[in-house]
Amino acid sequence: MNNSDLADGVASAHGITKADARKIVDGVFAAIADAAAKGEEVSLNGFGKFKVKDSPAREGRNPSTGATIQIAASKKLGFTPAKAVKDKLNG
């Protein structure tokens, strides 16, 4: 499923145009990304939580040369599904 498929589902479920549904879907994802960029946790009841995690700097190896390289610290967006989603996945 991609953004268009999701927008099609929203449009048919709520009787709105696909263009309006696409704007809504894009707006939801933009709001989640903006909140994550600020370091906020996004909790969606019945679906799950998006949480920013810090990944510290570390040493790694270049697989082609074997040389040691430094991997910079970064932030990652993690997702933890809600119990309802886990139950749906596991039958």
Secondary structure, DSSP 8 states (H G I E B T S, - for coil): --HHHHHHHHHHHHT--HHHHHHHHHHHHHHHHHHHHTT--EEETTTEEEEEEEE--EEEE-TTT--EEEE--EEEEEEEE-HHHHHHHT-
